[in-house]
Amino acid sequence: MPEYEKAMRPEDITRLFVERSNAGDAAGVAALYEVDAVLAYPPGQRTVGREAIRALWEKVLAAGPRFEPEAPLPTLVSGDIALTSTPPKDGAGARAQVVRRQADGSWLRVLDQPEFTPPTG
């Protein structure tokens, strides 16, 4: 596995995700997740584990999508756990991730809810 830049702040993960996704690097995207992380994607489903997340991103990135950086909302930190979030530029819904500090001081995603919309009605 190549040596990747580590997220030394919770907010770094979003930047690294955009850079790696736009480079078509599914393994690099998966490296942002803990081994047993849970990703709520595709919509209505869960992808569990770094290897499954890598396989999913290989399929997604094969279509050549382009991601734009989104300004993060304030990060909520409690010890070695943090909640990060960004509002999509189109204003539809939100994105949220739970990240955990690793033994080397870097951060990885544990839970990832990349898209959810506000309740209707």
N, C-alpha and C positions, 0 to 999 in steps of 0.2 A: 504494500500500500504506500503511495507517495506521501511525503511529509507535507502536510497542509498547515497554513497559518491558523493559529488557534484564536478562538474568541476569548480575549482576556477581560472583556466586559460583556454583560448580557446583551447589550445593544449591538455588539459587533456581529452577532449571528445573522441578523437581517442583512447587513451589508455583504457578508461572506456568501450568504444564500444567493443574493442577486448576482454577484460576481461569478460564482460557480455555475449557476443555472444558465446565465448568458453565455458562458464558455462551453456549455453542453456537457459539463462534468458531473454526471450522476453520482459517481463514487465520492466526489468532493462534497456534494450536497448531503449525501448519507453520512459522511464523516462529521456533520454538525449535530448528529443525533446520538444519544446513548444507545448501547447495544439492544436494549429491550424497549426503546421508545415507542410511543403510540402516535400515529398521524391520522387525523380525522379526514381522510381523503382516499378515494374519490368521495364526492358528496354522498352522505348517507351511509358510508362504509368506514372501516378502520383498517389501516395498514400497520401491522405490528412487527417491530424488529428492524434493526438497521439494514439487514440484507434485503428484506421485503421492501423497505423504503427505497433502497438503491434501485431495485428492479422496477418499481413504480416510476421513479424519476427517469430511468432510462427510456421508458415508453413515452412519458410526457415530453422530455427534452428532445426526442427524435423528431417531433413536429416543429422544432425551432422557435418556441415562444420567446419573446423578449420581456424581461421584467424591468420595471423602473423602480429606483429606490423610493421608499415611502418614509416620511419622517416619523420616528417612533414617538409614541405617547410616553409619559413618564414611567419608568420602570419601578415596580414594587419589589423590594428585596427584603427577605427575612432569612438571615443566616446564609445558608448555602443554597437557598431556593429563591428564584425570582420569577416574576410574571412580566413578560414583555408583550407589547401590542402595537399595532399600527392601524390607522384608518386607511382603507384603500383610497386612492386618488379619485375614484369615481363616486365616493361617498356612500357606496352600498355596503352596509354591514361593517365588519371589523375582522381583524386577525389577532389571535392571541396564542402565546406559547409559554409553557412553564419550562424553565431551564434550571440546571443544577450545576453548582461549582464542583469541579473535579479536583482530585488530589493535587494536581500541578497548578491549580489556580485558574485554569481555563473553564469555560462554560459550555455545556451541551444541552440540546433540547431533550426533554423527557416527554412532554405532551405538546402536540401542535394542532391547533384548530385554525387552518389557513383561511377558511371562509365561513363566516356565519352572518346571517342577516337578522335585523331586528324583527321581533314578533309583529305580525300584522293583526289588525282588528282592533 
